[in-house]
């Protein structure tokens, strides 16, 4: 009887360690019972990106110029946006914003604000006409969360994170 129980525990431990290795989480069994690291793993996918508020927009025409022009654009109004979390991600909004910025190469924050009168520099190349928009974008990410508990139980679920992006968009027009 004792041998079959030991085999079951050993097989279960090996399965948990193997499954943990597949999803990037590690199991560290203890002699008295199985104990794992309490760990979260998050994968972010952007599901929407829209302007929350545009503080300045317009066109800078340098089609007749022989050199690049630097134009200082001033915000006509102020704007602010505070992000949020729907569901459990195993951390605070600031952590999610930092992970999104580092993993996806965008510059987002838990909250952002632009004061009226703030200046932003736009560079327009020679012989170009550039249209610009300056403001705050609201970016929403779907988060796939894998949580490994100390008991080695693994739970997967979805959450949603909204973050702010102080954004300047330019394009040739």
Phi, psi and omega in degrees: 000313180297325180292319180292325177293316179299318178297319180296314180296317179296317178295319179295317179297315179298320178296317180295318179296315180297314180296320178298321178295326180292326183259006175087013178247148185249139175257135177235090184292142176259166184289325182282333181181170184281127179227131180242166173290136173280109188219150175242144172229130184236139175237126185255138174226124179290129179248343173200152177211117181216157178291126172279311177203134176261124183263342177200143176205157180166197182226138172243120184256117178232031183292338181262357183275148178265354181222163177295150180239136175256122182243128177270120181254132182252136179295128180282330181223171176258161180208152174207155179208131174250129181284186180196170179235132172247112183105186182253127178241357180079027179181178181271169180300322179298322177296314179299316180298318179294318179294318179298314180300315183283322184279327186250357175071025174248163182250089181245161181222164176296324175211155180216151175213148176232125181276149174300133180094352178295136182261142175229135182269130175245132177253125180245119180295162177301143177060031178232155173239124186241131173261142182224156172221133178232133179173207181241128175260141176261115180250132181243131181238137171273136184241124173263115186252129171247121181243120174260121181275167178298335177282000182077003174289136180247130180237136178241137178201171183250150174216175179225137180235132175248128180230164182255146180224109173289115196229139172239122181246130176228149175206152177288135180231000000 
